[in-house]
Amino acid sequence: MLHIAFAEYEAIRQHGEETYPHECCGVLLGKHEQGMGNRVQATVRAGNTRTDSAHNRYHIAPGELVRIQREARGRGLDIIGFYHSHPDHPAQWSVTDFAEAHWMGCSYVITAVEKGKAAITNSFLLLGTSEEDKQFQDESIEIYRAAPTAYNEEGRA
């Protein structure tokens, strides 16, 4: 199961709307909780470097991914998944999505963006030990409200 705060879930969906009719992409940071699944603690937008077919493909530059991973480690977090949008296409993984998925144990979140508006969001867990036996498994998404903070409406303690 993928556990994600409502604000982070909505940020992913908004990113898809902002980049429509092109695919957006980003990284999920958090921790894998044994027996519970992946818990998202932050999302990081990434640039889609695809120039040939950005409307139906995405690519995160390796240098950007390394930077995001270093920043995550500095915060005590791990890369636990990736997200992208499918403009005017279902929120299901494609053959290309599967071929380009390599991070075992990570969640792959896809939001269908229909005519510029985020619709269905699904998650798929990449299982396996190698490229030869990898597989996507449907993954439930639990959206939760973040715990209240000790700040008032002005943002002061």
Backbone bond lengths (Angstrom), bond angles and torsions (degrees), N, CA, C in turn:
res aa  C-N    CA-C-N  psi(-1)  N-CA   C-N-CA  omega(-1)  CA-C   N-CA-C  phi
1 M - - - 1.446 - - 1.528 108.84 -
2 L 1.323 114.99 142.47 1.460 121.58 175.37 1.524 107.80 -100.60
3 H 1.326 116.34 123.15 1.455 122.87 178.67 1.533 107.36 -104.53
4 I 1.329 116.80 126.58 1.456 120.65 -176.68 1.524 110.13 -146.77
5 A 1.332 115.70 138.50 1.459 120.53 176.78 1.522 109.59 -68.90
6 F 1.324 116.17 148.88 1.450 122.50 -179.08 1.529 110.96 -54.53
7 A 1.319 117.98 -42.50 1.474 121.06 -178.01 1.521 111.54 -62.83
8 E 1.318 118.10 -40.10 1.466 121.41 179.36 1.529 110.50 -70.91
9 Y 1.316 116.51 -39.81 1.465 121.92 177.32 1.529 109.72 -59.75
10 E 1.308 116.17 -47.18 1.462 120.65 179.46 1.523 111.79 -66.79
11 A 1.331 117.81 -33.38 1.471 120.92 178.21 1.528 110.81 -63.64
12 I 1.319 116.98 -38.94 1.467 121.47 177.14 1.525 109.81 -62.65
13 R 1.309 116.32 -47.20 1.461 121.39 -177.99 1.530 111.20 -65.37
14 Q 1.331 116.90 -40.29 1.459 120.98 178.12 1.524 111.02 -64.84
15 H 1.327 116.57 -38.55 1.467 120.62 177.64 1.525 110.19 -58.30
16 G 1.323 116.65 -42.95 1.463 121.08 178.00 1.516 112.33 -62.08
17 E 1.325 116.39 -39.37 1.460 119.96 178.49 1.530 111.19 -67.44
18 E 1.324 116.75 -39.51 1.469 121.43 -177.91 1.523 112.51 -66.60
19 T 1.318 117.50 -33.25 1.466 120.21 -176.23 1.523 113.19 -93.57
20 Y 1.338 116.97 -8.00 1.465 121.42 179.34 1.522 109.53 -52.65
21 P 1.321 120.98 135.11 1.463 128.90 13.01 1.538 114.13 -92.84
22 H 1.328 117.24 16.74 1.463 120.47 177.59 1.526 109.61 -99.06
23 E 1.317 116.04 160.44 1.459 120.87 176.81 1.522 109.45 -75.47
24 C 1.319 114.63 138.64 1.464 119.86 169.80 1.526 107.11 -95.17
25 C 1.322 115.91 168.47 1.461 119.46 174.90 1.516 109.59 -156.12
26 G 1.311 115.00 156.43 1.451 120.22 179.65 1.520 111.16 -170.42
27 V 1.317 114.24 -177.62 1.457 122.05 -172.82 1.523 109.63 -122.73
28 L 1.321 115.50 141.66 1.464 122.67 175.94 1.519 108.66 -100.35
29 L 1.318 116.85 125.42 1.460 121.75 178.74 1.523 109.21 -111.43
30 G 1.309 116.44 144.16 1.452 120.46 178.73 1.505 110.96 167.21
31 K 1.317 114.88 -142.57 1.463 121.55 -178.28 1.523 109.74 -139.90
32 H 1.324 114.73 148.15 1.463 120.28 170.50 1.522 106.33 -88.01
33 E 1.315 116.68 124.36 1.456 121.77 179.05 1.520 108.51 -103.57
34 Q 1.317 115.88 115.63 1.462 122.05 -176.63 1.520 111.20 -50.65
35 G 1.319 116.31 124.35 1.447 121.96 178.21 1.521 114.49 78.73
36 M 1.334 116.71 -5.54 1.467 120.71 -177.09 1.526 112.12 -115.02
37 G 1.333 117.56 -30.74 1.460 121.37 -178.09 1.519 112.10 111.37
38 N 1.305 115.71 -162.53 1.461 121.68 -178.83 1.520 110.23 -91.50
39 R 1.342 115.96 132.01 1.467 121.85 178.17 1.522 108.57 -113.36
40 V 1.332 115.63 113.96 1.462 121.99 179.72 1.522 109.24 -76.76
41 Q 1.328 115.54 128.69 1.457 120.36 175.71 1.523 111.41 -112.56
42 A 1.325 116.68 -15.71 1.463 120.74 177.05 1.527 108.93 -162.60
43 T 1.318 115.38 151.42 1.463 121.03 171.35 1.518 107.47 -117.64
44 V 1.328 115.13 145.88 1.464 120.71 -179.97 1.522 107.80 -127.41
45 R 1.319 115.63 121.95 1.460 119.55 176.02 1.521 109.42 -69.88
46 A 1.317 115.15 143.72 1.466 121.07 176.16 1.517 108.10 -127.15
47 G 1.306 115.58 156.31 1.450 119.82 176.81 1.516 110.67 -81.29
48 N 1.313 116.49 139.93 1.460 121.49 174.84 1.517 107.08 -88.00
49 T 1.326 116.16 109.90 1.467 120.18 -175.80 1.525 113.20 -85.56
50 R 1.328 117.53 -0.01 1.473 119.50 178.62 1.522 109.29 -71.23
51 T 1.313 116.55 122.14 1.461 120.94 177.21 1.520 111.38 -107.30
52 D 1.327 116.89 -18.30 1.462 120.14 -177.93 1.524 113.31 -82.12
53 S 1.326 118.09 -33.69 1.461 120.12 -177.17 1.534 110.73 -153.23
54 A 1.327 116.19 53.97 1.468 121.17 -177.21 1.523 112.65 -63.87
55 H 1.334 117.42 -14.66 1.460 120.27 178.77 1.530 112.44 -76.02
56 N 1.352 117.13 -17.90 1.465 118.31 179.75 1.533 113.17 -143.32
57 R 1.310 117.61 18.19 1.466 122.11 176.54 1.524 108.39 -147.92
58 Y 1.331 115.17 155.20 1.462 118.89 172.81 1.517 109.12 -138.60
59 H 1.316 114.13 158.73 1.457 121.37 176.44 1.512 107.83 -153.45
60 I 1.322 116.71 130.86 1.460 122.01 174.75 1.525 106.82 -100.39
61 A 1.327 116.68 125.95 1.457 120.87 -178.88 1.526 109.92 -59.64
62 P 1.335 117.11 136.55 1.468 120.05 -179.51 1.528 113.27 -53.79
63 G 1.323 117.34 -40.71 1.463 120.21 179.53 1.523 112.19 -62.29
64 E 1.321 116.08 -38.97 1.464 119.87 178.51 1.520 110.40 -67.90
65 L 1.320 117.00 -39.86 1.460 121.08 178.91 1.528 110.98 -64.05
66 V 1.326 117.54 -41.08 1.466 121.37 177.55 1.531 109.79 -62.84
67 R 1.341 117.07 -43.09 1.469 121.19 178.77 1.522 110.50 -60.86
68 I 1.330 117.00 -45.57 1.465 121.25 179.58 1.528 110.38 -62.50
69 Q 1.327 117.11 -41.83 1.465 120.86 -179.95 1.531 110.96 -64.37
70 R 1.325 117.10 -41.08 1.477 120.26 178.16 1.525 111.05 -64.17
71 E 1.325 116.09 -44.42 1.464 119.71 178.60 1.522 110.73 -62.24
72 A 1.322 116.87 -39.56 1.463 121.03 178.65 1.523 110.35 -61.80
73 R 1.308 115.74 -48.44 1.477 119.59 179.91 1.520 111.14 -59.39
74 G 1.330 116.23 -37.59 1.457 120.77 177.52 1.520 112.54 -62.81
75 R 1.313 116.44 -24.41 1.468 122.18 178.44 1.526 111.60 -98.23
76 G 1.326 116.98 3.90 1.463 121.13 -179.44 1.515 113.24 76.10
77 L 1.343 116.41 24.46 1.464 121.39 -178.91 1.521 110.57 -116.23
78 D 1.323 115.33 166.82 1.456 122.69 177.49 1.527 109.17 -121.75
79 I 1.327 115.80 159.79 1.460 119.45 167.82 1.524 106.15 -76.20
80 I 1.332 115.54 118.29 1.472 119.56 -178.89 1.522 111.40 -114.77
81 G 1.327 116.60 1.90 1.449 118.34 178.95 1.509 113.44 171.59
82 F 1.315 113.14 -178.90 1.459 122.22 -177.87 1.521 107.76 -139.12
83 Y 1.325 115.74 156.72 1.458 118.90 173.83 1.516 109.70 -135.27
84 H 1.326 114.82 155.06 1.458 120.91 171.82 1.523 108.66 -158.56
85 S 1.310 115.42 169.28 1.463 120.42 -178.91 1.519 110.21 -110.31
86 H 1.312 114.21 158.13 1.466 122.29 173.14 1.530 107.69 -120.55
87 P 1.330 117.54 94.97 1.467 119.73 178.72 1.533 111.34 -64.39
88 D 1.323 114.97 123.69 1.470 122.40 178.21 1.529 112.47 51.31
89 H 1.315 115.31 40.31 1.461 122.36 179.36 1.532 107.29 -149.48
90 P 1.326 119.28 150.55 1.471 121.49 -177.83 1.531 113.60 -60.51
91 A 1.315 115.01 156.58 1.464 122.56 178.85 1.529 110.06 -83.18
92 Q 1.325 115.33 53.96 1.466 122.80 178.49 1.526 108.04 -124.70
93 W 1.319 116.49 146.97 1.457 119.39 -179.37 1.528 110.19 -68.46
94 S 1.309 113.92 145.92 1.461 120.88 178.78 1.526 109.41 -100.97
95 V 1.310 116.01 171.84 1.470 121.09 175.61 1.531 109.41 -58.56
96 T 1.325 116.80 -40.38 1.468 120.50 178.47 1.520 110.84 -66.80
97 D 1.333 118.12 -43.04 1.467 120.77 176.97 1.526 110.35 -55.50
98 F 1.316 116.31 -45.08 1.466 121.04 -179.29 1.523 111.29 -65.60
99 A 1.319 116.98 -45.14 1.470 120.90 -178.46 1.521 111.69 -62.52
100 E 1.340 116.70 -32.41 1.463 120.58 -176.18 1.526 113.16 -95.91
101 A 1.329 118.25 3.27 1.467 122.65 177.47 1.530 108.75 -89.49
102 H 1.334 115.72 122.59 1.470 119.65 -176.18 1.527 113.43 -131.58
103 W 1.302 118.51 -7.11 1.469 121.07 -174.60 1.527 108.90 -94.04
104 M 1.332 115.47 93.09 1.465 121.33 -178.36 1.530 110.19 -61.84
105 G 1.318 115.46 139.69 1.454 121.21 -179.68 1.517 113.82 83.94
106 C 1.319 116.31 -3.13 1.466 120.50 -179.86 1.523 111.12 -91.46
107 S 1.318 114.45 153.26 1.461 122.76 175.58 1.524 108.68 -90.97
108 Y 1.317 115.94 138.08 1.461 122.36 177.39 1.526 106.90 -118.45
109 V 1.323 116.02 108.64 1.457 122.42 -175.15 1.527 109.18 -99.72
110 I 1.327 115.54 132.61 1.468 121.52 -179.48 1.523 108.49 -128.50
111 T 1.331 115.32 128.53 1.464 121.34 175.54 1.517 109.20 -112.02
112 A 1.320 115.93 126.07 1.464 120.72 172.33 1.529 107.19 -77.83
113 V 1.337 116.11 128.79 1.461 121.08 176.70 1.524 106.61 -115.72
114 E 1.326 114.78 109.64 1.468 121.04 -174.91 1.524 110.18 -101.81
115 K 1.317 115.72 114.13 1.471 122.21 179.96 1.522 111.31 52.79
116 G 1.326 115.94 39.93 1.457 121.49 175.79 1.512 115.78 89.58
117 K 1.327 118.11 -1.05 1.458 121.63 -177.92 1.529 110.40 -119.01
118 A 1.335 116.29 127.04 1.461 120.68 178.81 1.521 110.20 -60.38
119 A 1.318 116.25 132.30 1.461 122.26 179.71 1.527 108.38 -114.64
120 I 1.298 116.99 -112.97 1.467 122.14 -176.96 1.533 110.64 -79.42
121 T 1.328 115.06 140.80 1.460 122.18 173.50 1.519 107.56 -122.03
122 N 1.332 116.34 126.89 1.464 122.39 178.82 1.519 110.01 -124.57
123 S 1.324 115.69 159.65 1.461 121.07 176.60 1.527 109.34 -129.23
124 F 1.323 114.24 146.26 1.463 122.12 179.87 1.519 108.26 -133.57
125 L 1.316 116.64 131.01 1.458 122.83 179.98 1.519 108.80 -95.06
126 L 1.337 116.67 127.14 1.465 120.58 178.95 1.522 108.88 -86.83
127 L 1.321 115.29 115.16 1.463 122.39 -178.72 1.512 110.15 -110.71
128 G 1.319 115.42 158.33 1.457 121.57 176.79 1.518 110.78 130.20
129 T 1.322 114.21 176.51 1.460 120.04 179.53 1.519 112.14 -117.00
130 S 1.335 116.32 -11.72 1.466 120.64 -178.43 1.529 108.86 -156.96
131 E 1.315 115.60 174.07 1.460 120.83 177.16 1.529 111.06 -61.77
132 E 1.325 117.05 -29.78 1.457 120.98 -176.34 1.526 113.05 -72.87
133 D 1.335 117.55 -29.40 1.467 118.20 -177.15 1.532 113.28 -117.71
134 K 1.321 116.83 12.13 1.467 118.08 -179.13 1.524 110.92 -68.08
135 Q 1.337 114.31 153.03 1.462 120.77 178.41 1.524 109.04 -157.66
136 F 1.337 115.31 150.52 1.455 121.19 173.27 1.519 108.54 -91.92
137 Q 1.320 115.19 136.42 1.463 121.82 174.48 1.523 107.30 -119.85
138 D 1.338 117.18 133.65 1.461 119.99 174.98 1.523 108.20 -54.81
139 E 1.335 115.79 138.63 1.461 120.71 -177.59 1.528 108.98 -128.54
140 S 1.311 116.87 127.79 1.460 121.36 176.58 1.518 109.56 -68.22
141 I 1.330 115.24 149.10 1.462 121.24 176.15 1.522 108.17 -113.58
142 E 1.336 116.33 124.75 1.454 121.62 173.58 1.518 107.06 -105.27
143 I 1.332 115.87 116.38 1.459 121.26 178.90 1.520 107.10 -100.10
144 Y 1.326 116.36 127.28 1.459 119.93 -179.16 1.521 110.07 -126.02
145 R 1.285 115.16 157.25 1.465 121.52 174.63 1.522 107.26 -84.83
146 A 1.323 116.15 136.45 1.464 120.25 178.76 1.524 109.23 -65.45
147 A 1.305 115.14 148.93 1.457 120.14 178.95 1.528 109.02 -63.66
148 P 1.338 116.96 142.42 1.454 118.95 179.24 1.523 110.86 -64.06
149 T 1.330 115.11 150.03 1.461 119.94 179.28 1.518 109.45 -104.18
150 A 1.319 115.61 174.62 1.463 121.26 179.92 1.526 111.45 -87.45
151 Y 1.317 117.81 21.75 1.458 121.65 -179.19 1.520 110.18 -101.28
152 N 1.319 114.64 145.70 1.458 118.39 174.33 1.509 110.44 -87.50
153 E 1.324 118.25 -173.65 1.454 121.50 -174.93 1.527 112.97 -61.96
154 E 1.327 117.50 -26.56 1.466 120.16 179.35 1.514 112.06 -83.32
155 G 1.335 117.51 -3.30 1.456 121.13 178.48 1.512 113.52 85.36
156 R 1.345 117.10 15.92 1.464 120.81 178.97 1.524 110.42 -107.56
157 A 1.311 115.59 148.66 1.472 120.54 179.23 1.503 111.65 -71.79
